[in-house]
Every structure is written in structure tokens, then in C-alpha cells.
Amino acid sequence: MDGRDETEEERLDRKFDDLLQELRVMQTGAQLTAGFLLTLPFQKRFEDLDDFQLTTYLVLVVLAATTTLLLLTPVVIHRRLSGEHVKGLVLAAASRLVAAAMTTLSLMIVGIIFFTFDMVIDRSVALVAGVAVGAAVAGLLLGVPTYLARAGERA
């Protein structure tokens, strides 16, 4: 029990409102990143990409599109099922979609760092930068919440 005096329906409403706020934040970042990626082919240096860099770029574009779709789907589900009295089901599905979006967004962040360092410096430095950012992503997005959850259980 979390000490709140709320009905099950109020709890679902609160959790869904929280999820919608998270979606707003993530959608903005994902859409800005996707927009940035889509401008790159129009830059002069884009024609200098080798096959590996071009493949990396295209993977990043697919990750950006996938992330955007994963973040839009909960909104569509909510619009379609609003008033159908299935908020628990909607919340569960939306939570899984947001988790998947966090995964694709994390991969995109690491990929963008790798791609940028590869373009600006070289592939070996890009690999080090990508691994370092990947470790930071894992630590911040997996490690910190896990640590806090365990600390909360002990408190």
C-alpha cells in the first residue's frame, strides 16, 4: 500500500496521467532527434559517408521512426478505447510501449554518439565513445531506478 486514499479507478487515472506526462517529454525529444537525423542527407558531408556510416545512419533513422511510433501508439490506444472501461488494460499496454520506446531511444542515443564521433574523429574513438555512453545509459536508466527501488524496499 502506498498510503493514498484513492479508489482503484482514481489510482488508474493518476497512473495514466503520469504516463501521459512521460509520453509528452519523450515524444518531444524523440521527434526533435528524428527531425535532426532527417536533415543530415541534405548536408554537404553526407556524400562522404562510407558504406558502414551510411548503414549506421539508416539504422538510426529506423530507430527514430520506431521510437516515434512506439510513443504515439499509447495516445492512439487511449483515443480509441476512451470510455470503454478498460483503463487498466490501456495502462498496461501503454506502459509496455513506453518501455520499448525507452529501449529504442537509448539505442538511438548511443548510435548518434557513435555516428558523430565516427564522422568527426574516427571509428576507434567512436567505439569508445559509444561504449562509454552505453554504460552511462545503462547506469542511469537501469541502475539508478533499480538502486532506488531496493533502497525504498529497505526504508
Secondary structure, 3 states (H helix, E strand, C coil): CCCCCCCHHHHHHHHHHHHHHHHHHHHHHHHHHHHHHHHHHHCHHHHHCCHHHHHHHHHHHHHHHHHHHHHHHHHHHHHHHCCCCCHHHHHHHHHHHHHHHHHHHHHHHHHHHHHHHHHHCCHHHHHHHHHHHHHHHHHHHHHHHHHHHHHHHHC
